[in-house]
Amino acid sequence: MAVAANGLHAKRPPNIVIIFLDDSGWSDFEPFGDPPYETPHVDRLAREGTRFDNVYVPQAVCSASRASLLTGTFPARHRVFGAHEPFGRGLEPDIPILPELLKPLGYATAHFGKWHLGDQPDTRPLARSFDEHAGLMYSNDMWRHHPGNPEFWGKHPLQYWDNGKVTIADMTPDDQKHLTRWSAEQSVDFINRHHDQPFLLYVAPSMPHVPLFCSDEFLGKSGAGLYGDVILELDWMVGQIMSALEAHDLTENTIVIFSSDNGPWESYGDHAGTTPFRGAKRTGFDGGLRSAFIVRYPAAIPAGQRSNTLFNTVDIVPTLLSLVDVSSPPGEFDGTDIWPIWTSAPNATNPHDYYPFSTARTFQGVISADGRWKLHVPHEYRKVTVPGRDGRPGRSVMASIELSLFDLINDPLESTNVIDQHPEVAARLQTIAKSHAKWFNQEAAQP
């Protein structure tokens, strides 16, 4: 059992707030990057918690990444690959998710923002043990105003749901301007109503996924274009949630997690975020897989720390369950309790051997859990040749990568294949990759 179980929540289990952005770049917020605008609330969150620079998602695509976050499993187990379309099946109910595991402990649960884990009656949020939900069932670009394919996406209206009912039957551009503000207001209201019991608040804004929108209050305020304006409003949202926790004296006993489902959608150019790494969303390079990550929990996690120890979002659910003393949860996890890493315990190391990565239904390789080695098996990937502007996608081509080994410590940009210099490392990771690929491909081949 984790150290946190030894008396940290003697009065009641800790509250859990997960803020999971959509397509945010690793460098979009201070202190990870140095953007031409200030993000004081995220910066403060990092100062009051621990900043993790080396956190990966298993797949840099919306639905798959979100499924891994809430289940603690890899795509080969939860069977969600890529991003589902309107009315898609999404995550099957036989795979338990975090709110279902916390409800027996008396947690109030809410999700506000983008769901994208199922758009059928038994796969929508209220059917998955969220007491409250408001937002979109899938990405905000899946609508009749899509810049590249309006005929396809316009077949189904983009609906806004509020506690099981469609309250906006066909979202307009003006409606999208309010999405971030609505999520902030709903989150604050939820905290105000449930401050006297443990709660799980999962906030998943539709932004900064394209198309970009922000409320009039933030339009033009960043001096860095519409993308910067959207980031400012998201930072404000973080501040609103932090203030609500403070107002009810909940800061000490609330664990706040801040991250993104994947890296920026590079094809959209000035309407996409920034990352210092190679590649972007929908690739197996670090620009897509590595997300900025902050954990604040004053009761146990040191303030102002910066860690480069690698872990993966599949580790979040097992760690949280250990924290709240759920010793034998139902279901299987691929993640592991990494509480010693979160608390910067002396000599804390990652307990895994490797983490796999993939894009949609294509397995692409493995990363050693010590954070040094990354093996790409041969695969194709989309490479942007001309970035888009003003909300329209640019041009891309399909490129390919051969069997490649990268030393991420000395080459974080994945620029030099060192497979010939380290044959023993390559052989070990190839054996792991072949084993995982067999499992992955078997599940990905299912209809």
C-alpha positions in Angstrom: 0.0 0.0 0.0 1.2 3.5 -0.8 2.6 5.8 1.8 -0.4 8.1 1.3 -2.7 5.5 2.8 -1.1 5.8 6.2 -3.2 8.5 7.7 -3.2 11.2 5.1 -6.9 10.8 4.6 -7.9 9.8 8.1 -10.9 12.2 8.1 -12.1 11.5 4.5 -10.5 10.4 1.2 -8.9 13.2 -0.8 -10.8 15.0 -3.5 -9.6 14.4 -7.0 -9.6 17.0 -9.8 -8.3 16.0 -13.2 -7.9 18.7 -15.9 -7.2 17.1 -19.2 -6.9 19.5 -22.2 -7.4 18.6 -25.8 -4.4 18.8 -28.2 -2.4 21.2 -26.0 1.3 21.5 -26.9 4.0 20.7 -24.3 5.2 24.3 -24.4 1.9 26.1 -24.4 1.9 27.0 -20.7 4.4 28.4 -18.2 6.6 26.9 -16.7 7.0 24.3 -19.4 7.5 26.8 -22.2 8.1 30.5 -22.6 5.0 31.6 -24.5 4.5 35.2 -25.5 1.7 35.5 -22.9 1.4 34.7 -19.2 -0.3 31.7 -17.7 -0.2 32.6 -14.0 -2.6 30.0 -12.8 -0.9 26.9 -14.4 2.4 28.4 -13.3 1.2 28.7 -9.8 -0.2 25.1 -9.9 3.3 24.0 -10.8 4.9 26.1 -8.0 2.6 24.6 -5.4 3.0 21.0 -6.7 5.4 19.0 -8.8 6.1 19.4 -12.5 6.8 16.3 -14.4 8.6 16.7 -17.8 8.6 13.1 -19.0 5.0 11.9 -19.0 3.6 9.9 -21.9 0.2 8.8 -23.3 0.0 5.4 -24.9 -1.5 6.8 -28.1 -1.5 10.4 -29.3 -5.2 10.4 -30.4 -8.3 11.6 -28.5 -10.4 8.6 -27.6 -7.6 6.1 -27.1 -5.7 8.5 -24.8 -8.8 9.3 -22.7 -9.7 5.6 -22.4 -6.2 4.9 -21.1 -6.4 7.8 -18.6 -9.7 6.6 -17.0 -9.0 2.8 -17.2 -5.3 2.5 -16.4 -4.9 0.2 -19.4 -3.3 0.2 -22.8 -5.3 0.2 -26.0 -4.7 -3.5 -26.4 -6.8 -4.1 -23.3 -9.4 -1.3 -23.5 -9.8 -1.8 -27.2 -10.3 1.9 -28.1 -8.1 2.9 -31.1 -7.9 6.4 -32.5 -11.0 8.7 -32.2 -14.6 7.5 -32.6 -17.1 9.3 -34.7 -20.6 10.6 -33.7 -22.7 7.9 -32.2 -19.6 5.7 -32.0 -19.5 2.8 -29.5 -16.4 4.0 -27.7 -15.2 2.3 -24.5 -17.1 -0.9 -23.7 -18.8 -1.0 -20.3 -16.9 -4.2 -19.4 -13.8 -2.1 -18.8 -14.2 -0.3 -15.4 -13.3 3.4 -15.2 -12.2 5.6 -12.3 -15.7 7.0 -11.2 -17.1 3.5 -11.1 -14.2 2.5 -8.8 -14.6 5.5 -6.5 -18.4 5.5 -6.1 -18.4 2.7 -3.4 -16.3 5.1 -1.3 -19.0 7.8 -1.3 -17.5 10.0 -4.0 -19.6 12.5 -5.9 -18.5 12.4 -9.5 -18.8 14.9 -12.4 -17.4 15.3 -15.9 -17.5 18.6 -17.8 -16.3 19.2 -21.3 -15.4 16.7 -24.0 -16.2 13.0 -23.4 -15.2 11.1 -26.6 -15.5 7.7 -24.9 -18.7 6.6 -26.4 -21.9 8.1 -27.8 -24.4 5.4 -27.2 -26.8 5.1 -24.2 -24.6 2.7 -22.2 -21.3 4.4 -23.0 -22.1 8.0 -22.3 -20.9 9.6 -19.0 -24.1 9.1 -16.8 -24.1 5.4 -17.7 -20.4 5.2 -16.5 -21.0 6.4 -12.9 -20.7 10.1 -13.4 -23.4 11.8 -11.4 -23.2 14.9 -13.5 -22.1 15.7 -17.0 -22.3 18.6 -19.4 -20.4 19.0 -22.7 -19.8 17.4 -26.1 -19.8 13.7 -26.8 -17.0 14.0 -29.3 -14.5 16.5 -30.8 -15.8 20.0 -31.6 -14.6 19.8 -35.2 -17.0 17.0 -36.0 -19.7 19.4 -37.3 -21.1 20.9 -40.4 -18.6 23.8 -40.4 -15.6 21.5 -40.8 -13.1 23.3 -43.0 -11.9 20.2 -44.9 -14.9 17.8 -45.0 -18.2 19.5 -44.1 -20.3 17.1 -46.1 -19.0 14.1 -44.1 -19.1 15.7 -40.6 -22.3 17.6 -41.3 -24.3 14.3 -41.5 -24.8 14.6 -37.8 -25.3 17.8 -35.8 -22.9 18.6 -33.0 -24.9 18.4 -29.9 -24.4 19.8 -26.4 -25.5 17.5 -23.6 -26.5 18.5 -20.0 -27.2 15.7 -17.6 -28.5 13.3 -20.1 -30.4 15.7 -22.3 -29.5 17.4 -25.5 -29.9 21.1 -24.7 -28.3 22.5 -27.9 -29.3 20.4 -30.9 -26.9 21.9 -33.4 -23.9 23.9 -32.0 -23.2 27.2 -33.7 -19.9 29.1 -33.8 -21.3 31.4 -31.1 -22.2 28.4 -28.9 -18.6 27.2 -29.1 -17.3 30.5 -27.8 -18.8 29.6 -24.4 -17.5 26.0 -24.1 -14.5 26.8 -21.8 -16.4 29.2 -19.7 -19.3 26.8 -19.2 -16.9 24.0 -18.1 -15.3 26.5 -15.6 -18.7 27.6 -14.2 -20.0 24.0 -14.0 -16.8 22.9 -12.2 -17.1 25.7 -9.6 -20.7 25.0 -9.0 -20.0 21.3 -8.5 -17.3 22.1 -5.9 -19.6 24.5 -4.1 -22.4 21.8 -3.9 -20.2 18.9 -2.9 -17.4 20.4 -0.8 -18.6 18.5 2.3 -18.0 15.0 0.7 -15.2 13.5 -1.3 -15.5 14.1 -5.0 -14.0 13.3 -8.4 -14.1 16.2 -10.9 -12.9 15.4 -14.4 -12.7 18.5 -16.5 -11.9 17.9 -20.1 -12.2 21.1 -22.1 -12.8 20.9 -25.9 -10.0 23.4 -26.4 -7.4 24.0 -27.7 -8.6 21.4 -30.2 -9.6 23.1 -33.5 -11.8 24.9 -34.3 -10.6 27.5 -31.8 -13.1 29.6 -29.9 -12.9 31.7 -26.7 -15.3 34.0 -25.0 -15.2 37.7 -25.9 -13.5 38.6 -22.6 -10.3 36.8 -23.8 -10.5 37.5 -27.5 -7.4 39.5 -28.6 -6.0 39.6 -25.1 -2.9 37.4 -25.6 -1.3 39.3 -28.3 -0.4 36.0 -29.9 -3.4 35.3 -32.0 -6.5 33.2 -31.4 -4.5 30.3 -30.1 -3.0 32.4 -27.4 -6.4 33.8 -26.5 -7.7 30.3 -26.0 -4.8 29.3 -23.8 -5.4 32.4 -21.6 -9.0 31.3 -21.1 -8.0 27.8 -20.2 -5.5 29.2 -17.7 -8.3 31.3 -16.2 -10.4 28.2 -15.9 -7.7 26.5 -13.9 -7.6 29.6 -11.7 -11.4 29.4 -11.1 -11.2 25.8 -10.0 -8.3 26.5 -7.7 -10.2 29.5 -6.2 -13.2 27.3 -5.6 -11.1 24.8 -3.7 -9.6 27.5 -1.6 -12.9 29.0 -0.8 -14.0 25.8 0.9 -10.6 25.1 2.5 -10.1 22.1 0.3 -6.6 22.8 -1.2 -4.7 20.6 1.3 -6.9 17.5 0.8 -7.4 17.8 -3.0 -5.1 16.2 -5.6 -5.1 18.3 -8.8 -3.8 16.8 -12.0 -3.2 18.9 -15.1 -2.2 17.6 -18.5 -3.3 17.0 -22.1 -4.5 14.0 -24.1 -1.7 14.4 -26.6 0.4 17.0 -28.4 -0.5 19.7 -30.8 -2.3 19.1 -34.2 0.6 20.4 -36.2 -1.4 20.5 -39.5 -3.3 23.5 -38.3 -0.2 25.7 -38.0 -1.0 28.9 -36.2 -4.1 27.3 -34.6 -2.0 24.6 -33.0 0.2 24.5 -30.0 4.0 24.1 -29.7 6.3 21.4 -28.6 10.1 21.1 -28.5 10.0 17.5 -29.6 9.7 15.8 -33.0 6.3 15.1 -34.4 2.9 15.9 -33.1 -0.6 14.5 -32.6 -1.3 11.3 -34.4 2.4 10.3 -34.5 4.5 8.0 -32.3 7.1 10.7 -31.8 7.5 12.5 -28.5 5.8 15.7 -29.9 2.6 13.7 -29.9 3.1 11.3 -27.0 4.7 13.5 -24.4 2.4 15.9 -22.4 3.1 18.5 -19.8 2.0 17.2 -16.4 1.5 18.7 -13.0 0.3 17.2 -9.7 -0.6 19.3 -6.7 -1.4 17.7 -3.4 -0.1 19.7 -0.5 -0.8 17.0 2.0 1.9 14.8 0.5 3.5 16.0 -2.7 6.3 18.5 -2.4 5.9 22.0 -3.8 8.1 23.5 -6.4 9.7 20.2 -7.5 10.6 19.3 -11.1 11.0 15.6 -12.0 12.3 14.0 -15.2 11.3 10.5 -14.1 9.2 8.8 -16.8 5.7 7.5 -16.3 2.6 7.0 -18.4 -1.0 8.1 -18.0 -2.0 4.4 -17.5 -0.3 4.7 -14.0 -2.7 7.4 -12.8 -5.7 5.2 -11.9 -3.7 2.6 -10.0 -1.9 5.4 -8.1 -5.1 7.2 -7.2 -6.8 4.0 -6.1 -3.9 3.2 -3.8 -4.1 6.8 -2.5 -7.7 6.3 -1.5 -7.0 2.8 -0.1 -8.7 0.7 -2.8 -6.5 -2.3 -2.4 -8.4 -4.9 -4.6 -10.3 -3.1 -7.3 -12.1 -5.1 -10.0 -10.6 -5.4 -13.4 -7.0 -5.5 -14.7 -4.6 -2.6 -15.0 -1.6 -2.2 -17.1 -0.5 0.8 -15.0 1.2 0.6 -11.6 1.1 2.6 -8.4 3.8 5.2 -8.9 3.2 7.1 -5.7 6.9 7.2 -4.8 7.6 9.1 -8.0 4.8 11.6 -7.4 6.1 12.3 -3.9 9.8 12.5 -5.0 10.7 9.7 -2.6 14.5 9.1 -2.4 15.6 6.7 -5.1 12.1 6.3 -6.6 12.2 4.5 -9.9 9.7 3.4 -12.4 8.5 -0.2 -11.7 7.7 -1.0 -15.4 10.0 -2.5 -17.9 8.5 -0.6 -20.9 5.6 1.4 -22.3 4.1 0.7 -25.7 2.9 3.3 -28.1 0.7 3.3 -31.2 -1.4 5.4 -33.5 -5.0 4.3 -34.2 -4.7 0.6 -35.1 -1.0 0.6 -35.9 1.5 -0.5 -33.2 4.6 1.6 -33.5 7.1 0.7 -30.7 8.1 0.7 -27.1 9.9 3.1 -24.6 12.1 1.8 -21.8 10.6 2.8 -18.5 13.9 4.3 -17.4 13.3 7.0 -20.0 16.4 6.4 -22.1 15.6 4.2 -25.0 12.8 4.3 -27.6 12.4 1.7 -30.3 10.3 2.4 -33.4 9.3 -0.6 -35.4 8.9 0.2 -39.1 5.7 2.2 -39.8 4.3 5.1 -41.7 3.4 8.4 -40.2 1.9 11.6 -41.4 4.4 14.5 -41.9 3.3 18.1 -42.3 4.9 19.8 -45.3 2.9 23.0 -45.3 1.2 24.1 -42.0 -2.3 25.5 -42.2 -3.5 29.0 -41.3 -6.5 30.6 -39.7 -8.3 27.3 -38.9 -7.7 25.5 -42.1 -5.4 22.4 -42.3 -2.2 22.4 -44.2 -0.7 19.8 -46.4 0.8 16.5 -45.3 2.5 13.5 -46.8 2.9 10.0 -45.6 6.5 9.3 -44.5 8.1 6.1 -43.1 10.5 5.2 -40.4 12.7 2.1 -40.4 13.5 0.0 -37.4 15.1 2.7 -35.2 16.5 3.1 -31.7 16.8 6.5 -30.2 18.7 7.6 -27.1 16.2 10.0 -25.6 18.6 11.2 -22.9 21.2 12.4 -25.4 18.8 12.8 -28.4 15.4 13.9 -27.2 14.5 15.0 -30.7 14.7 11.4 -32.0 17.0 12.5 -34.8 19.8 9.9 -34.8 19.2 6.2 -35.2 21.7 4.4 -32.9 20.5 0.9 -33.4 23.9 -0.3 -34.8 25.8 1.2 -31.8 23.5 -0.6 -29.2 22.6 -4.0 -30.6 21.9 -5.6 -27.1 19.5 -2.8 -26.2 17.8 -3.0 -29.6 17.5 -6.8 -29.3 15.9 -6.6 -25.8 13.4 -4.0 -26.9 12.6 -5.8 -30.1 11.7 -8.9 -28.1 9.4 -6.8 -26.0 7.9 -5.1 -29.0 7.1 -8.3 -30.8 5.3 -9.7 -27.7 3.2 -6.6 -27.2 2.5 -6.2 -31.0 1.0 -9.7 -31.0 -1.5 -8.7 -28.3 -2.1 -5.3 -29.8 -2.7 -6.5 -33.4 -5.0 -9.2 -32.2 -7.3 -6.7 -30.5 -6.9 -4.0 -33.2 -8.1 -6.5 -35.8 -11.4 -6.9 -34.1 -14.4 -5.1 -35.7 
